């Protein structure tokens, strides 16, 4: 699928709109993972875990009484595993009886691991799956289709990202302590926003 200029522009608008908010969530999660802030402060912070799962529309995937457990388990999972599998985390959350109705919530797992590895994780949800015509809820299948989508549209992705360089770098200047590859991060987030636009 080749994206249109209009889709690219709409996706860019969404990228710019949410860019600082996303980095705020990533930054605070890093502090939590490194134990610079505690459970209660992270859970209740206005950029913290509860706000994150609400804004990213996965709060309904977690049992209300298990939100704190979900947060703590995500941290433990990341600290114990050197390689992160979104599909495996989704299964683990189900087995821990954290997810609603005992279901495997791949979208939830992708959003949780996005906080830890935003350069390599692209979020999977209904809209993004629809955009790349992925029928299953398997993250690896989805990621392969996203990779092909990026390759096919790399020129238009780079073209429009370049027009927003100054604005995005202005925001990134406040998050240099994250030590992430912002060029790759921008490409991943922009791809996510384009897919979200198409999937609507």
N, C-alpha and C positions, 0 to 999 in steps of 0.2 A: 504494500500500500504506500503510495506517495502522497504526502500531506500537501494541502493547499497553503497558499500564502496566508489566507484568512485564519486557518487553523493554527498556523505558526504564530501569528500575531496574537490571537486569543490566548494561546498557551504561554506566550511571553508575558502578557499582562498578568496572568495568574501567577507566574513565577515571581515577578517583581512584587506583587501584592503580598505573597506569603513568605518571601525570602528571609526576612529578618526573624519572623516568628519561628520558622523551621530551625534556624540557627540558635535561637534562644532555647528551644527544647533540647537540641543536641548538646549545647553547652552545659545546661543544668544536669542532664543525664550523666555527662562525663564527670561532673563533680560528685554526683551520687555514686557512680561506679567506683570512683577513687576514694570514697568515704570522706570527702571534704564536707559533705552535708549528710544528715541522718535521714532515717525513714520518714519520720513525721514531717520534717521540713520539705523533703522532696515531694511527698504525697500531696501536701496542701499548698505548696508554692503556686503563685499565679502563673508560673511557667512550668509547673511540675506535672507529676504523673496523672493525677485525676483530670487536670485541664487538658493534657495531651490526649488521653483516650477519648475525652468528650469531643474535642475539636476534630480529631481524626476519625470520629464516628465508629469507634470500636468498643465503647463503654458497654454497649448492649451485649457484646460477646463474652463479657466477664461477669460471673456471678457477683451481685452487689456486695455480698459479705466477703468476697475473695479478692477485691481490688488490691489491697495491701499485699496479699500473698502473691498475686500476679507480679507486682512490682519487685518484690524481694526475690522471687524465683527467677525472674529475668536476669537480675544482677548475678545471682549465683550461677545460672546457666552460662552466662558470658564469661565469668571469671574461671569456671571449671573447664571450658572447652576452648581449644586453640583454633578449631575450625567451626564455623557456625553454619548450621543447616536450618533454614527456615521451616522446611517440612518436618524436621525432627523436633524443633521447638514447639511447633503446632501440636504434634502428637504428645509431647511431654506435658504441655499445658492441659490437654484433655485427660491424660492419665492422672494428673494431680487433682483432677476434678475442679479446676479453676474456671474452665470455659462453660458458658451457658448451655444447658441441655446436653452436656457431655459430648459436644461436637468438636471436630477438628477445625480450628479457626486459623486458616493460613494467612488471611488478611491481617489479623491481629498479630501473629508472629512476625510477619514482614515489617509491620510498623514498629514493633518493639526492637527488632534487630536493625532497622533503619537508624534508630537513635545511636546505636553503637558503631555502625559502619555505613555512614551515609554516602560514602564515595562508591561503594559497590552494591548496595542494596537498593533496588527499585521496588516500590510498594506494589503489591498485588491487591486489587479489589475488583468489584463487579464491573466498574466502568473501564478500567485498564484491560481487564481480560476481554471484555467485549470489543475493545478497539483493535486487539491483535487476534481476535477470533479464537481465543483459547477456551475450550469447553470444560476442561478439567480444573480442579483446584490445586494442581501440582505446581509448586513454585519453579522447579527446574524446567518444566515444559514452558511455562510462561516466560521465564528469563531468556530462553533460547529464541523465542519469537520476538521478544523486545530487542535482543541483540541484532536480529535480522532487520527489524524495523529501523533501528538506529543506522545500520550500515546503508540501507536503501535511501535514507533521508539525511545523511550526514552533512551534505552541502547546505541544505536549507537550515538545518539545526545550527550549524556554525555561523551561517550568514546572519541569522536573527540574534543569536547570542552575542555576536560581536557588537550589534547595535546597542546592547544593554551593558556592555563591559564597564563603563564608567560608573553607572548606578550600582551594579552588583559589587564592584570592588570597594565602593564607598561603604557599603554595609559590611563586607568581609573584613575591612580594616579593624573592626571592633571584635573580631573573633579569631585573631591570629594564634591565640593560645590553643586552639583546637588542633592545629598542626595537621590539617587535611589538605589534600590536593584539590584546591578550589576549582581549577579548570575542569577536572573530571566530575566533581560534585555538581557544578553548574549543568553539565551535559546530562547527568542522570536526573536531576530535578526538573530540568526543562523537558526532557523526554516524558517524565511522569505527567507533567502538566499538559503536554500535547495529547498524550493518550487519554487523559481525563476529559479533555475537550472533545476529542473524537467520540469517546464512549458515551457521552451525554446525548 
